[in-house]
Amino acid sequence: MSRNNKNARNLERARQFSKQRKEGNKGPAKTNPKHDKRWTYRANPEVQKRIAEQLKATQTANEKTSGKKILENAGGASKD
């Protein structure tokens, strides 16, 4: 029974949003937060340090195998 009630409620809500859009309103911009949850994972200084080290390591690894480095060294055998 609750599933039917939920579907009916969602269907009615969808009809209201459709009606608003047809009238030219954009509808709700975004949902309102229901609680005070914060995204603190990256606010931790130790985590930020590890993330920076990882980014630096991947950037240097990408620079070593970049296409420009490969093209700079191309044709070395023919130069001799």
C-alpha positions in Angstrom: 0.0 0.0 0.0 2.8 2.4 0.8 4.4 1.9 -2.6 1.1 2.9 -4.3 0.8 6.0 -2.1 4.4 6.9 -2.9 3.8 6.5 -6.6 0.6 8.6 -6.4 2.4 11.3 -4.5 5.3 11.4 -7.0 3.0 11.4 -10.0 1.1 14.3 -8.5 4.3 16.2 -7.9 5.5 15.5 -11.4 2.2 16.8 -12.8 2.6 20.0 -10.8 6.2 20.5 -12.1 5.0 19.9 -15.7 2.2 22.4 -15.3 4.7 25.0 -13.9 7.1 24.4 -16.8 4.3 24.8 -19.4 3.4 28.1 -17.7 7.0 29.3 -18.2 8.4 28.8 -14.7 11.7 26.9 -14.5 10.8 25.0 -11.3 13.0 24.5 -8.3 16.6 25.5 -8.8 18.0 22.9 -6.5 17.0 20.8 -3.5 17.3 22.2 0.0 19.7 20.4 2.4 17.8 18.4 5.0 20.8 18.3 7.4 24.1 19.9 8.2 26.4 17.3 6.7 29.7 18.8 5.6 32.2 17.6 3.1 35.3 17.5 5.4 37.3 14.9 3.6 39.5 17.4 1.7 39.5 19.9 4.5 41.9 17.7 6.5 45.5 19.0 6.0 47.0 15.5 6.0 44.6 14.4 3.3 45.3 17.5 1.3 49.0 16.8 1.5 48.5 13.2 0.3 46.3 14.4 -2.6 48.9 17.0 -3.6 51.7 14.4 -3.5 49.6 12.0 -5.6 48.8 14.8 -8.2 52.5 15.8 -8.4 53.5 12.2 -8.9 51.0 11.6 -11.7 51.9 14.9 -13.4 55.7 14.0 -13.4 54.8 10.5 -14.7 52.7 12.0 -17.5 55.5 14.5 -18.4 58.0 11.7 -18.9 55.9 9.9 -21.5 54.3 13.0 -23.1 54.1 13.1 -26.8 56.3 16.2 -27.0 59.2 14.3 -25.3 58.8 11.4 -27.7 58.8 13.6 -30.7 61.8 15.6 -29.5 63.9 12.4 -29.5 62.4 11.0 -32.7 64.9 10.5 -35.6 67.9 10.4 -33.3 69.4 7.5 -35.3 69.3 9.5 -38.6 71.1 12.5 -37.0 74.4 10.6 -36.5 
